[in-house]
């Protein structure tokens, strides 16, 4: 997917008006022209972080506190650039600095979306290969995760991250076949489409325990009905509690009873 197509997808997804989009572009320009050195910019990254981005950090922090006493792995289905995986590594270091059993696993094609099914809505946002990072990005993300891990507590104990590359309809069932001992404390679903979401939910379900949390990105968004359809086909209402995210109402939090 070329940059102009990706930008079109962003414009469809955003709720910002034209003046807000212009303000965001000005923020990019201020970031690029900052008098701060790259090292100082990283240390003061909050100067350039919009509220709509900061809220994602706060939401993941809330979720992490909910599952801190639940054993098991942290997973994300649909990682894109991997920001949430990095956040989870750093939240682990903050909330559980000595818990190196918190393995963090990310699933993605890294080549964008697979084809839509009949249960998905045709959209200029969700189409084959949109949100592609390219397969070569995986190596960079691994290095980035390793750098964060090395700078945190017990940084000398490495390798607590797994990036699973490929179609989740294949890779998710295979992962749990290869790791039948797995318990999942938290999983973030951000694939939007019906088929990969359902396959991942079916694969993960036997590995959830009471208190496990599933965070859904598009459970109530009309542009991606497939996520909600998949969820309702896999879980019955008496198995879970569902709530909207207080700070980010478009996200939904599902807790296993």
N, C-alpha and C positions, 0 to 999 in steps of 0.2 A: 504494500500500500504506500503510495507516494505521500509526501508531506502535505500537499494541498488537499488530498482526500481525507487525511487524518484531521486536518484543521476543520474541514466541513463537518466531520463527525462531532468534534468538540462543540461547534456552533449549534448543532442540533440538540446536543445533550444539555447545554448550559441553560440556566434560568436567568442569567445576567442580561441586563439591557445594554444598549450600545455604549452608553457613557461608562458603565461598569467595565465592559470589555476594554474600552480605551484606557481606563485607569489601570487595569491589569497589565496592558501592554506597556504603559509608562513605568510600571513597577519593574518589568523585565529590563527596560532600558536603564533604569536606575541601578539595577543589579549589575548589569554589564559594564556600566560606567563608574562603578563604585570606587572611591578613593582607597578603600580597604584592600589589603592584600588578600589573595585567595584563602590563606590560612585564617586571617581575621574574619573574612566573610563567613567561613564555615563555623567559626566560634560564635559569631553573631547572626546566625542564619534566621533567627526570629525577626530581624529587621525586615526581612523580605518575604516572610511567610504570611500569606493571606489567611483571613479567618476561616474561609471555606476549606482551606488545607489544614489549618491548625485543629479544626474540629475533628478531623479524621484521627489525629494523634490522641485527642481526648477520648474518643469513642473506643479506640483499641486499648487505652489505658483502663477504662472502665471494664471492658470485657476481661482484660487480664486479671484484674482484681477479683472478678467473679469466679475465675477458674483456678486461682492460685492454690487452693487446697484440693483441687481435683488432679489426680495423677494423669500423666499421659502426654502425648505429642500435640504440637500446635501445627495446624495445616492451613494452607490456602490453595483453593482451586481457582486458577486464573490469576497469575501473579503480575502480569504485564512487566513493568520495569523492575519490580521487586521491592518497592518502598515499604510495603507492609511487612515483608519478611525481615527487613532491616529493623523496622520499628519493634517487631516482636523480639528480635535478638536483644535489643537495648532495653526493652521492658523486662525481659528475663533477667538481665543484669541488674536492673533497679530493684525489682520486687523479689527476686530469688537468686542473688548473686552466687550462691553455692550449689544451685540445682543444675548440674550439667546433664541431668537425665531428660531435660526438656528439649527433645529433638524437634527441630523446626523443618517442616517439609513443604515445598512449593511445587505445584503441578501446573504446567502450561505447555502449549504447543510451541511457543515462542515464534510461531509463524502466523499468528492471528487466528481468527475464528474459523471453525469448521462449517460446512454448509448448514443452512437452516432446515428445520423439519416442518411438517404441516402444523405443528403446535406452536410454532414461533411466528411472530409478526414480521412481515417484510419491512425492512427499515434501511435507511442510508447509514445508520449507526452500526447495526449488526449485519455484516455481510462477510463473505469468505475473505480471509486474510486481513480484515481490519484489525487494528491494534497489534500489528506484527512488530516484534523487536528484531527479528532475524535470528537464526539459530546461533550465529556467532556471538550473540550477546550473553549466552549462558556462561561462558568463561569469565566474562567481566563481572557478572553478578556473583559468581562463586568467589572471585577475588575480593569483591566488596564486602560480602558477608564474612569472609575470613578476616579481613582487616578490622571490622567492627568487633568480632569475637575476640581477636587478639588484644584489643585495647580494653576489654572489659575484665571483670574479676574472673579468676581462673582461666585467663586467656591462653595459658600454656596447654590447656586441655582442649584440643581443637576437633573439628569435624562433626559438630552437632547440627549441621544443616544438610538437607538433601534436596536437590533440584531434580524433579522428575520430568523429563522432556518428552513430549509426544502427545498424541490424542488421548485425553483422559478416559475415554470410553474403553481404552485398552490398558492404559498405564495404571489407573486407580484399582481395578480388580487385581491386576498383576502385583501391585505393591502389597496389598493385604494378603495375597497368596504367599508372597515371599516373606512377609513379616506378620504371621498369624498371631503373634504375641502382642501386637499393637493395641494400645488403649489411646483414644483420642479425647483430649480435654476440650479442645476448641478447634473449629474449622470455619474458615471464612470462604463463602461461596460468591464468586464474582465472574461467572461465565455467561450469565444472561440466557443462554440457549437451553432448550428443553433436554435434548438427548444427553449432552455431557453432564448436565446437572443431575439428571436422574441416575445415570450410571455411577456417578461419584457418590450420590446419596445412598444408593443400594450397596455400594462397596463399603462405605464407612459405617453404615448402621449397626452391624454386629459388634463394632469396636467402640461404641459410645457407652457411657455409663451414666448413672443418675447424677445430674449436675453438669454434664457436658453441654457446651454452648455452641450453637451454629449461628453465624452472623451472615445474613443475606443482603446482598447489595440491591437487588431489583425485585424483591418479593411482591411489591405492590405497584410497580411501574408498568403502565399500560403498554409501553413500547417493547417490553420483554415478558410477555405472559408465560413463556415456557418455564421460567424459573418457579413460579408459583404452582403451575400445573404439575411439574415434577415433584415438588415438595409434598403436595397434597396426595399424590399417588403413592408416595413412599411412607409417609407418616400419618397415623390417625390422630384425631384431635385429643384423644385421651392419653396419648404418649408424651405430649409436649405442652409447654406453655409458650405463647407467642406474644411479643410486645413490640411496639415501635420504639426505636431508639430515641431517647429524650432530646439529645442534642442534634441528631441527624435523622429527622422523621422519615426520610426515604429509605432508611435501612431498617431491617427487622431482626430482632433477637429471639432465637428459639432455644429454649432450655429443655433438656431431656428430664422427664420426671423420674 
